[in-house]
Amino acid sequence: MSAPRLGPSTWGVFSDQPFEWLPPESFSLILRLAHGWIPRDRLRYCWNCHKIMPREEAFFRKRLTCKKNPRWSVKVDLPKEEWDKLRKKDKYRHLVRTWCTSPAQDSSYLCCDACRSSHLEAGLPRFTYPIECPTCLEKELTYSWRGPRKPWFRNCMRDCISLGCRPILWVVDWTVYYLLLGGSAVVRFVYNQGWSCWRAF
């Protein structure tokens, strides 16, 4: 396949200085290959992992874990009611088949000024989301945030310190107890002796 008008003027996102900070800058070569130099019926570009992946179901069957039930998103290209009725295996099968059989373009054309303009002029539907491979979709649709794990190391250190300080605290407590007991006995003895001397006078 050829890539007509593939030059700095038509790939402004990658040639203009104000756009150097954009993430696609580092993947410009892969984007150019995905846009004009690969057979679209066999390969497709993933916007998330920036890889050119094949349109083969067997390729993704080896890479999908299929352990968690993916939740609904606009990226699955199905109404939420239909998606919720599907079983877990059918949901994964739908993700793979959509990637392998979809006639729609991938997201690489969005960075080409000429193709993006012609796509809009032709009145074709716009993308409401970037095209991602089934592997990236599985990670996104099955991700669940978890709180921080239990600080076991800090708790272990706290337990060790408490065990080490327990004998010291025991000694300190009994020392203070006997000091107070002895002090009260001395005060009582001095008081009794003084009272006896006073009565003797």
VENUR-V182816 format. One record per pair of residues at least 6 apart in sequence whose C-alpha atoms are under 7 Angstrom apart, sorted by the first residue. I is the first residue (numbers start at 0). J is the second residue. D is the distance in whole Angstrom. If there is no record, write none. Layout:
BEGIN
<<I J D> <I J D>>
END
This chain:
BEGIN
<<0 35 6> <0 36 5> <0 37 7> <0 38 7> <1 35 6> <1 36 6> <2 35 5> <2 36 7> <7 14 6> <9 111 6> <9 112 5> <9 113 6> <10 110 7> <10 111 5> <10 112 6> <12 18 6> <12 110 7> <13 19 7> <13 24 6> <13 27 7> <26 49 7> <30 107 6> <33 43 7> <33 44 6> <33 51 7> <33 107 6> <34 107 5> <34 108 6> <41 53 6> <41 54 5> <42 51 6> <42 52 6> <42 53 4> <42 54 5> <43 51 5> <43 52 5> <43 53 6> <43 54 7> <43 105 7> <44 50 6> <44 51 4> <44 52 6> <44 105 6> <44 107 7> <45 51 6> <45 130 6> <45 131 5> <45 132 5> <46 106 6> <46 129 6> <46 130 6> <46 131 6> <47 131 6> <47 135 7> <54 98 7> <54 99 4> <55 99 6> <56 95 6> <56 99 7> <62 134 7> <63 134 6> <67 141 6> <68 87 5> <68 141 7> <69 137 7> <69 140 5> <69 141 5> <70 140 5> <70 141 7> <71 79 6> <71 82 7> <74 128 6> <75 94 7> <94 133 6> <95 133 6> <98 132 7> <105 130 6> <106 129 6> <106 130 6> <108 114 6> <108 115 6> <109 115 6>>
END
